[in-house]
Amino acid sequence: MDAEALQTSHWPLAAYFLIVILFVSSMLIFSWFLGERQRQRATAEPYESGIAPTGSARLRFDMKFYIVAMLFVIFDMEAAFIYAWAVAVRELGWPGFIKASVFISVLLAALAYLWRMGALDWGTTGRMKKRA
């Protein structure tokens, strides 16, 4: 492929980027010109469904919340992989079935490990609490 054909094939992409940059910059400029400039005391206060805030929004959460969130994301992504496998199960055949079975068994082993270590326990009797 010569240089001229390469340049003519990429001009729509360059035009798209130019249009996006112009659109975003025009939105920012218009919002700056048309935006409200008043700063009142009530503007900076948080509004929680009509309930007056009682304390700081910067609270420290227990580490278990983050662990459960990470586990949810990990197992949710793996569910997406299993769904993709289920859609293509006929094309993959037995080798795909064996690979998916290994994948699911690794998932179950990881879940059993987390369960045994107490990462899923919310009570005070978990093994993680006993070690600490």
Phi, psi and omega per residue, in radians:
M1 nan 2.243 -3.116
D2 -1.440 3.002 -3.042
A3 -1.173 -0.594 -3.120
E4 -1.196 -0.709 3.111
A5 -1.186 -0.612 3.110
L6 -1.155 -0.685 3.133
Q7 -1.225 -0.670 -3.124
T8 -1.285 -0.389 -3.133
S9 -1.438 -0.297 -3.102
H10 -1.800 -0.012 -3.100
W11 -1.164 -0.585 3.088
P12 -1.106 -0.630 3.114
L13 -1.165 -0.727 3.100
A14 -1.138 -0.698 3.103
A15 -1.124 -0.694 3.116
Y16 -1.078 -0.824 3.127
F17 -1.086 -0.694 3.109
L18 -1.110 -0.759 3.121
I19 -1.119 -0.729 3.124
V20 -1.108 -0.776 3.138
I21 -1.122 -0.740 3.099
L22 -1.121 -0.722 -3.136
F23 -1.120 -0.808 -3.119
V24 -1.161 -0.765 3.133
S25 -1.155 -0.634 3.088
S26 -1.172 -0.647 3.087
M27 -1.107 -0.741 3.126
L28 -1.147 -0.730 3.141
I29 -1.157 -0.795 3.130
F30 -1.111 -0.686 3.130
S31 -1.179 -0.571 3.117
W32 -1.228 -0.699 3.126
F33 -1.269 -0.715 -3.048
L34 -1.604 -0.146 -3.088
G35 -1.230 2.752 -3.129
E36 -1.363 2.440 -3.072
R37 -1.867 0.019 -3.088
Q38 -1.367 2.311 3.063
R39 -2.080 1.789 3.093
Q40 -1.849 2.908 -3.104
R41 -1.126 -0.643 -3.111
A42 -1.267 -0.308 -3.127
T43 -1.189 -0.622 -3.084
A44 -1.490 -0.133 -3.118
E45 -1.445 2.469 3.098
P46 -1.262 2.597 3.131
Y47 -2.166 2.000 -3.088
E48 -1.990 1.416 3.055
S49 0.950 0.679 3.097
G50 1.458 0.014 -3.127
I51 -1.734 2.274 3.125
A52 -1.199 2.376 3.132
P53 -1.169 2.469 -3.089
T54 -1.869 -0.302 -3.109
G55 -2.675 -2.895 -3.126
S56 -1.328 2.548 3.081
A57 -1.428 -0.156 -3.108
R58 -1.707 1.299 3.139
L59 -1.671 2.614 3.043
R60 -1.597 2.216 3.109
F61 -1.701 2.727 3.088
D62 -1.151 2.631 -3.101
M63 -1.110 -0.417 -3.122
K64 -1.108 -0.544 3.101
F65 -1.087 -0.749 -3.126
Y66 -1.228 -0.666 3.118
I67 -1.113 -0.786 3.125
V68 -1.124 -0.657 3.102
A69 -1.120 -0.753 3.115
M70 -1.139 -0.729 3.118
L71 -1.106 -0.683 3.111
F72 -1.086 -0.793 -3.134
V73 -1.116 -0.764 -3.123
I74 -1.088 -0.880 -3.094
F75 -1.271 -0.444 3.071
D76 -1.225 -0.726 3.091
M77 -1.136 -0.654 3.118
E78 -1.196 -0.544 3.040
A79 -1.144 -0.608 3.077
A80 -1.145 -0.680 3.085
F81 -1.133 -0.714 3.128
I82 -1.158 -0.632 3.091
Y83 -1.132 -0.727 3.106
A84 -1.102 -0.665 3.082
W85 -1.138 -0.712 -3.116
A86 -1.137 -0.568 3.111
V87 -1.202 -0.652 -3.071
A88 -1.808 0.418 -3.030
V89 -1.127 -0.618 -3.120
R90 -1.228 -0.636 -3.140
E91 -1.302 -0.499 -3.074
L92 -1.395 -0.565 3.119
G93 1.224 -2.724 -3.101
W94 -1.177 -0.659 3.086
P95 -1.058 -0.675 3.086
G96 -1.169 -0.645 3.103
F97 -1.125 -0.721 3.141
I98 -1.153 -0.748 3.118
K99 -1.114 -0.717 3.114
A100 -1.172 -0.628 3.100
S101 -1.137 -0.713 3.087
V102 -1.119 -0.738 3.124
F103 -1.058 -0.795 -3.134
I104 -1.191 -0.641 3.118
S105 -1.175 -0.627 3.061
V106 -1.135 -0.703 3.076
L107 -1.048 -0.815 -3.134
L108 -1.139 -0.654 3.091
A109 -1.128 -0.721 3.098
A110 -1.136 -0.704 3.106
L111 -1.138 -0.721 3.103
A112 -1.120 -0.692 3.099
Y113 -1.095 -0.802 3.123
L114 -1.104 -0.680 3.127
W115 -1.130 -0.773 -3.112
R116 -1.179 -0.612 3.137
M117 -1.312 -0.241 3.101
G118 1.586 0.253 -3.133
A119 -1.218 -0.353 -3.128
L120 -1.725 -0.043 -3.138
D121 -1.443 2.279 3.098
W122 -1.773 -0.198 -3.137
G123 -1.429 -3.123 -3.129
T124 -1.556 0.023 -3.079
T125 -1.746 0.152 -3.123
G126 -1.184 2.740 -3.130
R127 -1.140 -0.510 3.128
M128 -1.109 -0.660 3.121
K129 -1.220 -0.629 -3.111
K130 -1.193 -0.567 3.141
R131 -1.289 -0.556 -3.059
A132 -1.291 nan nan
